Amino acid sequence: MIDCGKLCRLGRTIKRSFVYASIVLVPDLIMLAFFGKPFSAKTLTLILFLEGGLGLLAGSVIIVSATPSVAKAGELLFKTSSWSQEAERHAEMIGVKWMAASMFLVLFGTLVSALF
């Protein structure tokens, strides 16, 4: 049987990620409308792919930064707090949100590329 709590959390995460990606998309459209030549689908596609790629990279770095080996290196080099399982879970949660929103940016870019 499917746990409603996990399914509801997944639905909220997907919905929020879609909203976050849309918040990034709107300024891109406004900037292209005001400063660009007539609407350029190629430029918008490249911008969305760039932003999506950077977001995927940032999400990966957030997740990796809380692993035990990286946390130990940070503790030795930068005197940060020691590794904890709770901190790792929190970093994974934040990283997954970044990666989900970035995935929507890449999908928006693909959609713009296919439609225009």
Backbone as JSON Lines, residues from 0, in Angstrom:
{"i":0,"aa":"M","n":[0.84,-1.18,0.0],"ca":[0.0,0.0,0.0],"c":[0.89,1.25,0.0]}
{"i":1,"aa":"I","n":[0.47,2.27,-0.69],"ca":[1.24,3.5,-0.81],"c":[0.99,4.38,0.41]}
{"i":2,"aa":"D","n":[2.06,4.87,0.97],"ca":[1.99,5.76,2.13],"c":[1.58,7.15,1.67]}
{"i":3,"aa":"C","n":[0.44,7.62,2.14],"ca":[-0.07,8.94,1.72],"c":[0.86,10.07,2.14]}
{"i":4,"aa":"G","n":[1.53,9.93,3.26],"ca":[2.44,10.97,3.73],"c":[3.58,11.2,2.75]}
{"i":5,"aa":"K","n":[4.2,10.11,2.29],"ca":[5.3,10.23,1.34],"c":[4.81,10.72,-0.01]}
{"i":6,"aa":"L","n":[3.66,10.24,-0.44],"ca":[3.09,10.65,-1.72],"c":[2.7,12.13,-1.68]}
{"i":7,"aa":"C","n":[2.13,12.58,-0.58],"ca":[1.76,13.99,-0.45],"c":[3.0,14.88,-0.42]}
{"i":8,"aa":"R","n":[4.06,14.44,0.26],"ca":[5.32,15.21,0.28],"c":[5.93,15.3,-1.11]}
{"i":9,"aa":"L","n":[5.87,14.18,-1.84],"ca":[6.4,14.17,-3.2],"c":[5.6,15.14,-4.09]}
{"i":10,"aa":"G","n":[4.29,15.12,-3.95],"ca":[3.44,16.04,-4.72],"c":[3.74,17.5,-4.39]}
{"i":11,"aa":"R","n":[3.91,17.8,-3.1],"ca":[4.25,19.18,-2.7],"c":[5.6,19.6,-3.24]}
{"i":12,"aa":"T","n":[6.57,18.68,-3.2],"ca":[7.91,19.0,-3.7],"c":[7.87,19.27,-5.2]}
{"i":13,"aa":"I","n":[7.14,18.47,-5.94],"ca":[7.04,18.67,-7.38],"c":[6.32,19.98,-7.69]}
{"i":14,"aa":"K","n":[5.25,20.25,-6.95],"ca":[4.5,21.49,-7.18],"c":[5.36,22.71,-6.87]}
{"i":15,"aa":"R","n":[6.06,22.7,-5.77],"ca":[6.92,23.83,-5.4],"c":[8.07,23.99,-6.4]}
{"i":16,"aa":"S","n":[8.63,22.89,-6.84],"ca":[9.72,22.97,-7.82],"c":[9.23,23.58,-9.12]}
{"i":17,"aa":"F","n":[8.03,23.24,-9.53],"ca":[7.46,23.82,-10.74],"c":[7.26,25.33,-10.57]}
{"i":18,"aa":"V","n":[6.79,25.74,-9.41],"ca":[6.6,27.17,-9.13],"c":[7.94,27.89,-9.12]}
{"i":19,"aa":"Y","n":[8.95,27.3,-8.48],"ca":[10.27,27.93,-8.43],"c":[10.85,28.08,-9.83]}
{"i":20,"aa":"A","n":[10.71,27.05,-10.66],"ca":[11.21,27.13,-12.03],"c":[10.45,28.18,-12.83]}
{"i":21,"aa":"S","n":[9.16,28.3,-12.58],"ca":[8.37,29.34,-13.27],"c":[8.8,30.73,-12.83]}
{"i":22,"aa":"I","n":[9.15,30.88,-11.57],"ca":[9.63,32.18,-11.07],"c":[10.93,32.56,-11.77]}
{"i":23,"aa":"V","n":[11.76,31.6,-12.1],"ca":[13.0,31.88,-12.83],"c":[12.7,32.16,-14.31]}
{"i":24,"aa":"L","n":[11.7,31.5,-14.87],"ca":[11.36,31.66,-16.28],"c":[10.8,33.04,-16.6]}
{"i":25,"aa":"V","n":[9.97,33.59,-15.74],"ca":[9.31,34.88,-16.01],"c":[10.31,36.01,-16.2]}
{"i":26,"aa":"P","n":[11.31,36.2,-15.32],"ca":[12.28,37.27,-15.58],"c":[13.07,37.06,-16.88]}
{"i":27,"aa":"D","n":[13.32,35.81,-17.23],"ca":[14.01,35.54,-18.49],"c":[13.19,36.04,-19.67]}
{"i":28,"aa":"L","n":[11.9,35.77,-19.63],"ca":[11.02,36.24,-20.7],"c":[10.95,37.76,-20.74]}
{"i":29,"aa":"I","n":[10.88,38.38,-19.58],"ca":[10.81,39.85,-19.51],"c":[12.1,40.47,-20.04]}
{"i":30,"aa":"M","n":[13.24,39.93,-19.64],"ca":[14.52,40.47,-20.1],"c":[14.66,40.32,-21.61]}
{"i":31,"aa":"L","n":[14.24,39.19,-22.15],"ca":[14.33,39.01,-23.6],"c":[13.36,39.94,-24.33]}
{"i":32,"aa":"A","n":[12.2,40.18,-23.74],"ca":[11.22,41.05,-24.39],"c":[11.7,42.5,-24.44]}
{"i":33,"aa":"F","n":[12.36,42.96,-23.39],"ca":[12.79,44.35,-23.34],"c":[14.15,44.59,-23.99]}
{"i":34,"aa":"F","n":[15.09,43.7,-23.76],"ca":[16.46,43.94,-24.2],"c":[16.87,43.15,-25.44]}
{"i":35,"aa":"G","n":[16.11,42.16,-25.78],"ca":[16.48,41.33,-26.92],"c":[15.8,41.82,-28.19]}
{"i":36,"aa":"K","n":[16.2,41.23,-29.27],"ca":[15.55,41.49,-30.54],"c":[14.19,40.82,-30.45]}
{"i":37,"aa":"P","n":[13.47,40.75,-31.51],"ca":[12.2,40.02,-31.43],"c":[12.42,38.65,-30.78]}
{"i":38,"aa":"F","n":[11.43,38.19,-30.11],"ca":[11.51,36.99,-29.28],"c":[12.35,35.91,-29.95]}
{"i":39,"aa":"S","n":[13.4,35.53,-29.29],"ca":[14.32,34.53,-29.81],"c":[14.19,33.25,-29.0]}
{"i":40,"aa":"A","n":[13.59,32.25,-29.61],"ca":[13.4,30.97,-28.93],"c":[14.74,30.29,-28.67]}
{"i":41,"aa":"K","n":[15.69,30.46,-29.59],"ca":[17.0,29.83,-29.41],"c":[17.71,30.4,-28.18]}
{"i":42,"aa":"T","n":[17.65,31.73,-28.04],"ca":[18.29,32.36,-26.89],"c":[17.63,31.91,-25.59]}
{"i":43,"aa":"L","n":[16.31,31.9,-25.56],"ca":[15.6,31.48,-24.36],"c":[15.92,30.02,-24.02]}
{"i":44,"aa":"T","n":[15.98,29.17,-25.04],"ca":[16.31,27.77,-24.81],"c":[17.7,27.63,-24.2]}
{"i":45,"aa":"L","n":[18.67,28.35,-24.75],"ca":[20.03,28.27,-24.22],"c":[20.1,28.8,-22.79]}
{"i":46,"aa":"I","n":[19.39,29.88,-22.51],"ca":[19.37,30.43,-21.15],"c":[18.76,29.44,-20.17]}
{"i":47,"aa":"L","n":[17.66,28.82,-20.56],"ca":[17.0,27.84,-19.68],"c":[17.89,26.62,-19.45]}
{"i":48,"aa":"F","n":[18.56,26.16,-20.5],"ca":[19.48,25.03,-20.33],"c":[20.64,25.41,-19.42]}
{"i":49,"aa":"L","n":[21.17,26.62,-19.59],"ca":[22.27,27.07,-18.72],"c":[21.82,27.15,-17.27]}
{"i":50,"aa":"E","n":[20.68,27.79,-17.02],"ca":[20.18,27.9,-15.65],"c":[19.84,26.53,-15.06]}
{"i":51,"aa":"G","n":[19.25,25.67,-15.88],"ca":[18.94,24.32,-15.4],"c":[20.2,23.53,-15.08]}
{"i":52,"aa":"G","n":[21.2,23.64,-15.93],"ca":[22.46,22.94,-15.68],"c":[23.16,23.44,-14.43]}
{"i":53,"aa":"L","n":[23.16,24.77,-14.25],"ca":[23.76,25.33,-13.04],"c":[23.0,24.89,-11.79]}
{"i":54,"aa":"G","n":[21.69,24.83,-11.89],"ca":[20.89,24.37,-10.75],"c":[21.14,22.9,-10.43]}
{"i":55,"aa":"L","n":[21.27,22.07,-11.46],"ca":[21.59,20.66,-11.23],"c":[22.96,20.51,-10.59]}
{"i":56,"aa":"L","n":[23.89,21.3,-11.05],"ca":[25.23,21.28,-10.46],"c":[25.2,21.74,-9.0]}
{"i":57,"aa":"A","n":[24.46,22.82,-8.73],"ca":[24.36,23.32,-7.36],"c":[23.69,22.28,-6.45]}
{"i":58,"aa":"G","n":[22.63,21.63,-6.93],"ca":[21.97,20.6,-6.14],"c":[22.91,19.45,-5.83]}
{"i":59,"aa":"S","n":[23.71,19.05,-6.8],"ca":[24.68,17.97,-6.57],"c":[25.73,18.38,-5.54]}
{"i":60,"aa":"V","n":[26.2,19.61,-5.64],"ca":[27.21,20.08,-4.68],"c":[26.62,20.14,-3.27]}
{"i":61,"aa":"I","n":[25.36,20.57,-3.16],"ca":[24.72,20.63,-1.84],"c":[24.63,19.23,-1.23]}
{"i":62,"aa":"I","n":[24.25,18.27,-2.04],"ca":[24.12,16.9,-1.54],"c":[25.48,16.32,-1.15]}
{"i":63,"aa":"V","n":[26.48,16.51,-2.0],"ca":[27.81,15.95,-1.73],"c":[28.47,16.63,-0.55]}
{"i":64,"aa":"S","n":[28.16,17.91,-0.32],"ca":[28.83,18.64,0.75],"c":[28.51,18.09,2.14]}
{"i":65,"aa":"A","n":[27.44,17.32,2.26],"ca":[27.07,16.79,3.57],"c":[27.46,15.33,3.76]}
{"i":66,"aa":"T","n":[28.17,14.75,2.8],"ca":[28.61,13.37,2.98],"c":[29.69,13.31,4.05]}
{"i":67,"aa":"P","n":[29.87,12.16,4.67],"ca":[30.83,12.07,5.78],"c":[32.26,12.46,5.4]}
{"i":68,"aa":"S","n":[32.73,12.04,4.23],"ca":[34.12,12.34,3.86],"c":[34.33,13.83,3.6]}
{"i":69,"aa":"V","n":[33.4,14.46,2.91],"ca":[33.52,15.9,2.64],"c":[33.33,16.69,3.93]}
{"i":70,"aa":"A","n":[32.41,16.26,4.79],"ca":[32.22,16.95,6.06],"c":[33.48,16.85,6.93]}
{"i":71,"aa":"K","n":[34.14,15.7,6.89],"ca":[35.38,15.53,7.67],"c":[36.48,16.46,7.13]}
{"i":72,"aa":"A","n":[36.56,16.55,5.8],"ca":[37.55,17.46,5.2],"c":[37.25,18.91,5.58]}
{"i":73,"aa":"G","n":[35.98,19.29,5.55],"ca":[35.6,20.64,5.95],"c":[35.88,20.9,7.41]}
{"i":74,"aa":"E","n":[35.69,19.87,8.23],"ca":[35.97,20.0,9.66],"c":[37.47,20.23,9.9]}
{"i":75,"aa":"L","n":[38.3,19.51,9.18],"ca":[39.75,19.65,9.35],"c":[40.28,20.96,8.75]}
{"i":76,"aa":"L","n":[39.8,21.3,7.56],"ca":[40.34,22.47,6.86],"c":[39.73,23.79,7.32]}
{"i":77,"aa":"F","n":[38.42,23.81,7.52],"ca":[37.72,25.07,7.78],"c":[37.11,25.17,9.16]}
{"i":78,"aa":"K","n":[37.35,24.17,10.0],"ca":[36.83,24.16,11.37],"c":[35.3,24.23,11.42]}
{"i":79,"aa":"T","n":[34.64,23.55,10.48],"ca":[33.18,23.52,10.48],"c":[32.7,22.45,11.46]}
{"i":80,"aa":"S","n":[31.4,22.36,11.62],"ca":[30.86,21.37,12.55],"c":[31.05,19.97,11.98]}
{"i":81,"aa":"S","n":[31.06,19.0,12.86],"ca":[31.28,17.62,12.43],"c":[30.04,17.08,11.72]}
{"i":82,"aa":"W","n":[30.23,15.94,11.04],"ca":[29.17,15.32,10.27],"c":[28.08,14.8,11.19]}
{"i":83,"aa":"S","n":[26.84,14.96,10.75],"ca":[25.72,14.33,11.45],"c":[24.75,13.8,10.42]}
{"i":84,"aa":"Q","n":[24.08,12.76,10.78],"ca":[23.13,12.15,9.85],"c":[21.97,13.11,9.57]}
{"i":85,"aa":"E","n":[21.57,13.86,10.57],"ca":[20.48,14.82,10.4],"c":[20.87,15.91,9.39]}
{"i":86,"aa":"A","n":[22.1,16.4,9.48],"ca":[22.57,17.42,8.54],"c":[22.63,16.85,7.12]}
{"i":87,"aa":"E","n":[23.03,15.6,7.0],"ca":[23.08,14.98,5.68],"c":[21.69,14.83,5.08]}
{"i":88,"aa":"R","n":[20.72,14.41,5.88],"ca":[19.34,14.3,5.39],"c":[18.79,15.66,4.96]}
{"i":89,"aa":"H","n":[19.09,16.68,5.76],"ca":[18.62,18.03,5.43],"c":[19.25,18.5,4.11]}
{"i":90,"aa":"A","n":[20.54,18.27,3.94],"ca":[21.21,18.67,2.7],"c":[20.65,17.91,1.51]}
{"i":91,"aa":"E","n":[20.35,16.64,1.69],"ca":[19.75,15.86,0.61],"c":[18.39,16.42,0.22]}
{"i":92,"aa":"M","n":[17.6,16.8,1.22],"ca":[16.29,17.37,0.95],"c":[16.41,18.67,0.15]}
{"i":93,"aa":"I","n":[17.31,19.55,0.56],"ca":[17.51,20.82,-0.12],"c":[18.07,20.58,-1.53]}
{"i":94,"aa":"G","n":[19.03,19.68,-1.65],"ca":[19.62,19.38,-2.95],"c":[18.61,18.81,-3.93]}
{"i":95,"aa":"V","n":[17.72,17.95,-3.45],"ca":[16.69,17.38,-4.32],"c":[15.74,18.47,-4.8]}
{"i":96,"aa":"K","n":[15.43,19.42,-3.94],"ca":[14.57,20.53,-4.37],"c":[15.23,21.36,-5.46]}
{"i":97,"aa":"W","n":[16.52,21.64,-5.3],"ca":[17.26,22.37,-6.34],"c":[17.26,21.59,-7.64]}
{"i":98,"aa":"M","n":[17.49,20.29,-7.55],"ca":[17.57,19.47,-8.76],"c":[16.2,19.33,-9.43]}
{"i":99,"aa":"A","n":[15.14,19.24,-8.65],"ca":[13.8,19.14,-9.25],"c":[13.42,20.43,-9.96]}
{"i":100,"aa":"A","n":[13.69,21.57,-9.34],"ca":[13.39,22.85,-10.0],"c":[14.23,23.01,-11.26]}
{"i":101,"aa":"S","n":[15.47,22.58,-11.22],"ca":[16.34,22.68,-12.39],"c":[15.86,21.75,-13.5]}
{"i":102,"aa":"M","n":[15.34,20.6,-13.11],"ca":[14.8,19.69,-14.1],"c":[13.65,20.35,-14.86]}
{"i":103,"aa":"F","n":[12.81,21.1,-14.14],"ca":[11.71,21.79,-14.81],"c":[12.24,22.88,-15.74]}
{"i":104,"aa":"L","n":[13.33,23.56,-15.38],"ca":[13.92,24.55,-16.28],"c":[14.41,23.89,-17.56]}
{"i":105,"aa":"V","n":[15.04,22.75,-17.44],"ca":[15.49,22.03,-18.63],"c":[14.29,21.57,-19.46]}
{"i":106,"aa":"L","n":[13.23,21.12,-18.8],"ca":[12.03,20.72,-19.53],"c":[11.38,21.93,-20.21]}
{"i":107,"aa":"F","n":[11.35,23.08,-19.55],"ca":[10.83,24.29,-20.2],"c":[11.65,24.63,-21.43]}
{"i":108,"aa":"G","n":[12.98,24.52,-21.31],"ca":[13.85,24.78,-22.45],"c":[13.59,23.83,-23.6]}
{"i":109,"aa":"T","n":[13.39,22.56,-23.28],"ca":[13.09,21.58,-24.31],"c":[11.74,21.88,-24.96]}
{"i":110,"aa":"L","n":[10.77,22.28,-24.16],"ca":[9.45,22.61,-24.69],"c":[9.52,23.83,-25.62]}
{"i":111,"aa":"V","n":[10.24,24.87,-25.21],"ca":[10.39,26.05,-26.05],"c":[11.09,25.68,-27.34]}
{"i":112,"aa":"S","n":[12.12,24.84,-27.25],"ca":[12.86,24.41,-28.44],"c":[11.95,23.62,-29.38]}
{"i":113,"aa":"A","n":[11.09,22.79,-28.84],"ca":[10.22,21.96,-29.68],"c":[9.09,22.78,-30.3]}
{"i":114,"aa":"L","n":[8.58,23.76,-29.6],"ca":[7.42,24.52,-30.08],"c":[7.78,25.64,-31.04]}
{"i":115,"aa":"F","n":[8.95,26.24,-30.86],"ca":[9.29,27.4,-31.68],"c":[10.41,27.07,-32.58]}
